[in-house]
């Protein structure tokens, strides 16, 4: 069996995902076969594996850092919130159903065999498993049925590193209080503390570190500085939504829908030097962008109603009527239809008028489409016509079919070909997530927008995947320098 190390946090967004990714990269650099694992992930950012199964993107990011292909065993349970009190439950990459929070709380213990089967499969084929927890292990109302923090650490016999983000303040109280709320056997699993996201002179912090070690009896194995790395974020707690980027040559406005999903689709565009990309949640913020992007969503019909009530739909329609560019991806593409019908009650049921920017109709069906695809743009129009002939890759995750008169692209999947998307003037939509990740396609898309403004084409860009490889090395270098890796190796060797 593989050796194990688990990263838990005092809160959500404490940096667990990035620290786990850094450890995956460091162990890979040191010559080990390593894999990430998170028993249960709650996120709307998901991914389709090579065998057509759905998993959370955080473990995809960590698998990339480890230099291996992502598989569903790395994230056997994925919860995709449908509203404030319920989620779609995905087990081993396939939809098990929609459950309320209370129903899932009673049910999740039944999934332990699935969790352990997935973990064992990874542990049998790798040298090291880097586990990630969720939220905090000190949620005392949830500990009895825990399968993702100390409960998982116990099942995997994994020592734990507990991290806290100092940038949020109260780091010492957060670490000490979390340790104090653990049961004695849980506390014994915590072998190291990590202070994450530190800015400033570490010598000023040292007295507090010493006191924390005395109070808890647990060593601080690292003070990780704030690292300037550009990698996919976990979910809606991302800081990307609030960033105010400087004005670039191309202004891209992504609508921040209430149930936005797979916003990682646009990270590849945000890094381009010609682009300023911002997330917009009100008509007052919209301004006059060069293109408006409607992203994916876990609930297309409810988010379309929100778009209508907020005044953003009217602003987008006005933008389009003036010749402005609009792009819809997945749920955003569905919103551009004339009508949206839900006869099986997949979302809210009934029928809803769409935005009518594409000559298409969408019908929701119970079976989820989950495929990886390659494709080529064939019938782009208006300012995007130069994209025709440009290849892309990506994946589809949707529970609806959209039909109309003008197909946008030709897709290939497992030797079978099909059409995707639709275009009308400067408006187009596609079901393909990750369509901008290939450098050639991102370059062509931005060049079309620049050309429409009478500016020179965009600079050539490397693929998003090549760019991320450099970011993983930067992350690993920063963490290796600030963590006591010799101690961490000893912790893994000694186990619990």
Buried (B, 14 or more C-beta within 10 A) or exposed (E): EBBBBBBBBBBEBBBBBBBBBBBBBBBBBBEBBBBBBBBBBBBBBBBBBEEBBBBBBBBBBBBBBBBBEBBBBBBBBBBBBBEEEBBBBBBBBEBBEBBEEEBBBEBBEEBBEBBBEBBBBBBEEBBBBBBBBBBBBBEEEBBEEBBBBBBBBBBBEBBBBBBBBBEBEEBBEBBBBBBEBBEEEBBEBBBBBBBBBBEEEEEEBEEBBEEBEEEBEBBBBBBBBBBEBBBBBBBBEBEBBEEEEEEBBBBBBBBBBBBBBBBBBBBBBBBBEBBBBBBBBEBEBBEEBBBBBBBBBBBBBBBBBBBBEBEBBEBBBEBBEEEBBBBBBBBBBBBBBBEBBBEEEBBBEEEBEBBBBBBBBBBBBEEBBBBBBBBBBBBBBBBBEBBBEBEBBBBBBBBBBBEBEBBBBBBEBEEEEEBBBBBBBBBBBBBBBBBBBBBEBBBBBBBBBBBBEEEEBBEEBBBBBEBBBEBBBBBBBBBBEBBBBEBBBEBBEEEB
